Structures are given as C-alpha cells and as structure tokens.
Amino acid sequence: MKLHVWLALVLLLLVAVVLGVLGGPVPLAATEVWSALRGVGDATQLAIVQNLRLPRVALGVAVGAGLAASGTALQATLRNPLAEPYLLGVSGGAAAGAVAAVTLGLSSALLLPLFAFAGAVVAVVIVLLVARAVSGHADPRVLLMAGVVVGAFCTAVIMVALATAPENTVRGALWWMMGSLGDAQWRSLRWVALYVAIGIALLVWWSRDVDVLALGEDAAASLGLPVERVTRRIYLTASLLAAATVAGAGLIGFVGLIVPAIARALGARNTRQAVVAAALAGAALVVLADLAARTLLRPAELPLGAVTAIIGVPFFLWRLRSAR
Amino acid sequence: MFQHRSSALRGFRQAVYTGFSTVAVTVAAVCLLSVAACGEAPRLNAGDAVVDDFGDTLRLAAAPSRVVSLNPVTTELLFALGAGDRLVGRTSWDLYPEAARAVADVGNGMGPNVEVVLGQRPDLVLLYASESNRLAIQQLRAAGVQTLTHRTDRIADLQRVIPVIAAALGVDSVGRLVADSVHASVESVRALPRPAEPARAYWHIWDAPIMTIGGGSYLSELLEVAGAANVFGDLEQPSPQVSLEEIARRDPDVLLAGPLAAERIRRTPGWRAVRAVREGRIVVIDTTIVGRPGVRMGEAARFLRLHIVDSIGRPR
C-alpha cells in the first residue's frame, strides 16, 4: 500500500474522532468542547464531553478496529470473502449469552458482557469441535458450515428465550442485539481496548502464516506450515477478538464484512497490511456511524447496528456488482 | 413501601401499555373536554348493552361469578369494587392488593395464552385494549366467554371504565362510589396551592434504550396534577426514547426512577452529566403504585406532590 493511502486512513480516523467528540444531540461549540477537554467549563458540559462523548468515541474506535481486523483475518484464513463474525456463529453465541443473562435477570453492565463473551467462546469451541469431528482437521469449508449451523442454533435458542420472557426483557435484549455504544464507560472500555490491542497484535504477528495459507493447503503444508494448527489458532484469535467487541457494544454487523473488502480495494498487498488498514478504516467507520446514530433522530438514538447495516448492505451489493 | 424488587420492570410494562394508546389519547382528550360527561357515570341496568373500547357489545345478564383480569388496573379495580372474590385469574404483574397474589397467575396479560385463561373457566375476561389482544378476544368470544376490553392510559380513562365494569359485575352503586372517591382524591391534590414555577422532572422508565414519558402519557398528567412538569412533555409519544445527552441539556430539577433503576443511575458515571444526579436529587418511586392509572392514582399524585414539589421544589 502506498504511503499516501496510509496517511489518508490515519487522517480519516482523526477526522472521525474529532467529529465524534464535537458532534452530539446537544450542540456544543468547538471552543466549549476544547475547554471541557482541558477540564474547564460548567459541570454538565464537562460531563457530556468527558463521560459521554469521549468514552463513546474511544469504544467506537476499539470496536470498529476489532471487528474489521477480525473479519480480515477470518476472510484470509478461511479463504472466503463472506467470512465474518456474524456468519461464523460468534455473534450468535454472544447474543445467546447476553439474552441468557437478561432472562436470568442478570443484565447489569458488568454481567451482560461477561455472559456475551462466554456465549461467544462456547459457540466458537463448538464450531471447532464439530469441524474436527466432521473432517478430522480444521478444514475452512467445514468451519464455515459449522459456524452457520451453530449460529442458526443460537438464533433458535434466543427465540425460545424471548418467546417465554416478558416483553420488557425482550425489549432490553433486542436493543442490545441491535448494537449500541451508549453504554460506553471508561471502566468497561479499558478491558475491551486491551483485548482488541492484544488480538490485533497477534493477528499481525501471525499474518505471515496466513499469507502462506493463501497459497493453498497443500502448498502451505509442503512449505512446512502446520496448516491445521495455524488455521485453528487464527480462527480462535479472530473469533475471541470479535467476541470482546460484541461484549462491549452488542451486535454491530457488516463492519467485519465490508471493511476488509475496502482494505483490499485500497491495495493491501498482504494480510499484515490488510489487517492494519482494516483496523483504521473500521474504527473510523464505527465512530462516524455512531455519530449518525446519535444525532439523526435527536432526541432519540438509532441502533448502531441498523446504521452500519444501512451503510453496509448497499456498499456490499455495489462491490459484488463491480467484482463481477 | 419500595421493596418490590421488580417494580422497575412493571413500571416499564405500564409504559408499554401506555405505548399502545394513540387512539386512546384522543378518546381521553374528548373526555377531558367534557368533564361533566366523565365526572358523572352513566347509569346502566340489567338488559342494557355495554360497548367496550374495541366496539364489542356485552349484554348485561346474570352478574359473572368467575372473572379473569388481564390488566393490573382492572384487577385493582375489581377488589376496590368489592368483587375481588370473583377473580379467578390475573397477570404476573398484578400483585396488589395482597389478596390478588393468591389468585392464579395466567401469564403476562398481553397476547394471552387463551387455553390457560379458559382453564380457569371464567364467564368474563377483562383485557387491555391492545392489538396484541385482539385475536385472544375473538377466541374467547368464540368459546362463549364474555370479554370487556378497555384502554386505561389516562387519568380520565378510569372514570369511563369504572361504571362499565361495575355494571357488568352488577355493583353499580359501589362503582359510583369508587369513581367519585378516585376523582376526589386526584382533584384534592390538584387543588393544593401551586408553586409559581413548577418543578421540572425527568421520569426514567427504561435503561437500554433510555426511555421516558412523553406529553401523551398518564404519568405526565400525574406530574401536572402534583404541580410539577415533565421535561419531555413536548414529545408527543407516550413513551419516547431519548439520549442521555439530551436529558443533561434539559437539566431537570429532579429524576424519578424505580429502585433498581435509581441504583443503576447512581452507579453509572455517564449519568453524572445530569446535574440533578450529581446533586443527588433522585426520587425513588414504587412503580406499582405510581405507574398505573388505577384506583390508587390519588395516592400516586400525593406521593409526587410530597416528594417533588414539597421537598425539592425548584432549587435554583
């Protein structure tokens, strides 16, 4: 990738972050925001900027980067441009975990992400076990199929839980499943950010193996790559990375699907470049989508997952058409 | 008084009830305009036809002896009318009065399981007038069970509903007594001296998404009765969704929330954007009393008057 493309991506993210902090349902002048950032201003303005907008934007950066990097790694490893956390049962598992927490009456800000994460981990482990039982090794096609089926099973579990739960519970769970950065808090943000940083670092570290995998399984094996172990390792890392973002902000679709396509279109020549470029673009996309989500229908907030889908689906269809 | 663990949820449920009510708002508005018509209950006799809020007709015959109530408001009303012993089924939310808890729970009341309701062998079923109940009403009527369906969303609605249900149960005179006393208890709060500028209140209904009460809601009316004002009274929907930032901007004098929600608001750093939260002005409400436009709404109005207007006032 050329230097000016990298600069443009970094600049895009910076602009998104600045806009995200400047904009919101309450109009604040840039000077007021700047003072609030330095701790000057009335208490409400300080709290709006420091406790509401900054953690939201920061969570948006972490979630966007995590989802996009995860999608990029999954698509490269499974050699399928449609692979993304949604399709692979990770999001379904997380959603089932979250709905379980809500129906058990444990929907506190602390427990919901833990249940979501646990649900995602269970789903990923089941997918890996199924794939191993079916094919004896981590065959990408079997992983994809197992992911779709486990995802469908999770959807069924969610429907059963929601059908028997009172509608107030349903509403909370459905809202969560539509994705939102509204619950962003510095305390919970810290571990999401840590998780995303470690996850992306690992994917970058192992991206060389993914490039070798891309040559085909036999070729990779003949080059001395332990194909099965590498596939499983990256699949697991990317899935856990996605699970952490889902736990932090609910289900935000299409970021993991379209941003990797953007990264490739920008000319990423290998997996390492693609992962980093996708992380930058994904962070900018989620921050901007969230800005739209919280300002378009003021004083109400739109579900972030709906905004990313509304942007994502036409874009994806257009990409499909131009790829033909 | 505030010990009910899930009262925040029930409060939300009431908001959902309220949410179904765009048509009822018009009905209530007409009723409010013609106070005389609402204040004086129509007299009904055996053999008369009663028309409910879905336009279904019930011909009064022998007073029903087995009643299922699928609306907390009508359950409380039944006991107030002295007909609590005829109740053979209630919703999971109907926990007042104490005697109601002993009655069989037949589900959550919206889109009910008809077979479970029929299992109680009722001769009358009272329902909330929401679209999700329409199919159940058809099935109950097909099974030969009488139904009465009402929207109970506004203060005035109760004055319309009480005489109909009292007549159906054959206790007209008690009905007039109950309707008058509810009316009088609400009006006694409304008649108290008004503050020059009403205290501005934010009423918290739900966390995710954050939902409050709009101008078209019973709770907003109740705030006015108490001499306070709803900061989101300009929004037309009964239970609109709002953003935390917008609440901070509207800067209410006081927040109202159920016990669990109040605790979450105190704990969550983002809520410190709201001045009333920083300064600790959160009133914990029992949503089973304050959240329902039922026979206890005079009590609810007095509670609000005491905790918002008399203790907090307008601290500026």
Boltz contact constraints between the chains, C-beta under 6 A:
constraints:
  - contact:
      token1: [A, 24]
      token2: [B, 245]
      max_distance: 6.0
  - contact:
      token1: [A, 25]
      token2: [B, 243]
      max_distance: 6.0
  - contact:
      token1: [A, 25]
      token2: [B, 245]
      max_distance: 6.0
  - contact:
      token1: [A, 25]
      token2: [B, 246]
      max_distance: 6.0
  - contact:
      token1: [A, 26]
      token2: [B, 245]
      max_distance: 6.0
  - contact:
      token1: [A, 26]
      token2: [B, 249]
      max_distance: 6.0
  - contact:
      token1: [A, 44]
      token2: [B, 248]
      max_distance: 6.0
  - contact:
      token1: [A, 44]
      token2: [B, 275]
      max_distance: 6.0
  - contact:
      token1: [A, 47]
      token2: [B, 272]
      max_distance: 6.0
  - contact:
      token1: [A, 47]
      token2: [B, 273]
      max_distance: 6.0
  - contact:
      token1: [A, 48]
      token2: [B, 245]
      max_distance: 6.0
  - contact:
      token1: [A, 48]
      token2: [B, 248]
      max_distance: 6.0
  - contact:
      token1: [A, 48]
      token2: [B, 273]
      max_distance: 6.0
  - contact:
      token1: [A, 51]
      token2: [B, 269]
      max_distance: 6.0
  - contact:
      token1: [A, 51]
      token2: [B, 270]
      max_distance: 6.0
  - contact:
      token1: [A, 51]
      token2: [B, 272]
      max_distance: 6.0
  - contact:
      token1: [A, 51]
      token2: [B, 273]
      max_distance: 6.0
  - contact:
      token1: [A, 52]
      token2: [B, 245]
      max_distance: 6.0
  - contact:
      token1: [A, 52]
      token2: [B, 270]
      max_distance: 6.0
  - contact:
      token1: [A, 52]
      token2: [B, 273]
      max_distance: 6.0
  - contact:
      token1: [A, 166]
      token2: [B, 108]
      max_distance: 6.0
  - contact:
      token1: [A, 168]
      token2: [B, 9]
      max_distance: 6.0
  - contact:
      token1: [A, 168]
      token2: [B, 12]
      max_distance: 6.0
  - contact:
      token1: [A, 168]
      token2: [B, 13]
      max_distance: 6.0
  - contact:
      token1: [A, 172]
      token2: [B, 208]
      max_distance: 6.0
  - contact:
      token1: [A, 175]
      token2: [B, 208]
      max_distance: 6.0
  - contact:
      token1: [A, 175]
      token2: [B, 209]
      max_distance: 6.0
  - contact:
      token1: [A, 185]
      token2: [B, 269]
      max_distance: 6.0
  - contact:
      token1: [A, 294]
      token2: [B, 243]
      max_distance: 6.0
  - contact:
      token1: [A, 299]
      token2: [B, 242]
      max_distance: 6.0
  - contact:
      token1: [A, 299]
      token2: [B, 243]
      max_distance: 6.0
  - contact:
      token1: [A, 299]
      token2: [B, 246]
      max_distance: 6.0
  - contact:
      token1: [A, 300]
      token2: [B, 241]
      max_distance: 6.0
  - contact:
      token1: [A, 301]
      token2: [B, 243]
      max_distance: 6.0
